[in-house]
């Protein structure tokens, strides 16, 4: 009986470890994408700010 319980415990350990690795991998890829596109996002925000100033000054 205890042999089966150990296998069950190891199974859930493997499942938990695998899920952790998958989630950590996805998080690292997302962080990498955010860093890669940060300059583009900043440029878009600056352009939007300039456009808003023009609209506010035009009224």
C-alpha positions as a LaTeX table, in Angstrom:
\begin{tabular}{lrrr}
\hline
Residue & $x$ (\AA) & $y$ (\AA) & $z$ (\AA) \\
\hline
Unk1 & 0.00 & 0.00 & 0.00 \\
Unk2 & 2.74 & 2.47 & 0.89 \\
Unk3 & 4.50 & 1.74 & $-2.43$ \\
Unk4 & 1.44 & 2.91 & $-4.33$ \\
Unk5 & 1.16 & 6.04 & $-2.22$ \\
Unk6 & 4.78 & 6.97 & $-2.98$ \\
Unk7 & 4.18 & 6.58 & $-6.72$ \\
Unk8 & 1.10 & 8.77 & $-6.44$ \\
Unk9 & 3.04 & 11.42 & $-4.51$ \\
Unk10 & 5.82 & 11.39 & $-7.11$ \\
Unk11 & 3.27 & 11.64 & $-9.92$ \\
Unk12 & 1.81 & 14.84 & $-8.49$ \\
Unk13 & 5.32 & 16.13 & $-7.85$ \\
Unk14 & 6.17 & 15.59 & $-11.52$ \\
Unk15 & 2.91 & 17.22 & $-12.62$ \\
Unk16 & 3.53 & 20.21 & $-10.34$ \\
Unk17 & 7.13 & 20.56 & $-11.49$ \\
Unk18 & 6.15 & 20.37 & $-15.14$ \\
Unk19 & 3.42 & 22.98 & $-14.70$ \\
Unk20 & 5.84 & 25.25 & $-12.85$ \\
Unk21 & 8.41 & 24.97 & $-15.66$ \\
Unk22 & 5.78 & 25.69 & $-18.33$ \\
Unk23 & 4.43 & 28.72 & $-16.47$ \\
Unk24 & 7.95 & 30.02 & $-15.77$ \\
Unk25 & 8.84 & 29.61 & $-19.46$ \\
Unk26 & 5.76 & 31.51 & $-20.59$ \\
Unk27 & 6.47 & 34.29 & $-18.09$ \\
Unk28 & 10.06 & 34.63 & $-19.34$ \\
Unk29 & 8.92 & 34.80 & $-22.98$ \\
Unk30 & 6.32 & 37.46 & $-22.12$ \\
Unk31 & 8.91 & 39.50 & $-20.21$ \\
Unk32 & 11.28 & 39.26 & $-23.16$ \\
Unk33 & 8.56 & 40.48 & $-25.52$ \\
Unk34 & 7.73 & 43.40 & $-23.23$ \\
Unk35 & 11.38 & 44.45 & $-23.13$ \\
Unk36 & 11.74 & 44.10 & $-26.89$ \\
Unk37 & 8.72 & 46.26 & $-27.70$ \\
Unk38 & 9.21 & 48.83 & $-24.91$ \\
Unk39 & 10.82 & 51.47 & $-27.21$ \\
Unk40 & 7.97 & 51.14 & $-29.70$ \\
Unk41 & 5.39 & 51.49 & $-26.94$ \\
Unk42 & 7.16 & 54.58 & $-25.61$ \\
Unk43 & 7.23 & 56.14 & $-29.07$ \\
Unk44 & 3.50 & 55.51 & $-29.53$ \\
Unk45 & 2.76 & 57.08 & $-26.13$ \\
Unk46 & 4.85 & 60.14 & $-27.02$ \\
Unk47 & 3.03 & 60.50 & $-30.35$ \\
Unk48 & $-0.35$ & 60.22 & $-28.61$ \\
Unk49 & 0.70 & 62.87 & $-26.09$ \\
Unk50 & 1.72 & 65.21 & $-28.91$ \\
Unk51 & $-1.55$ & 64.61 & $-30.72$ \\
Unk52 & $-3.53$ & 65.35 & $-27.55$ \\
Unk53 & $-1.67$ & 68.62 & $-27.05$ \\
Unk54 & $-2.49$ & 69.71 & $-30.60$ \\
Unk55 & $-6.17$ & 68.93 & $-30.13$ \\
Unk56 & $-6.35$ & 70.75 & $-26.80$ \\
Unk57 & $-4.51$ & 73.80 & $-28.17$ \\
Unk58 & $-6.72$ & 73.88 & $-31.28$ \\
Unk59 & $-9.90$ & 74.52 & $-29.31$ \\
\hline
\end{tabular}
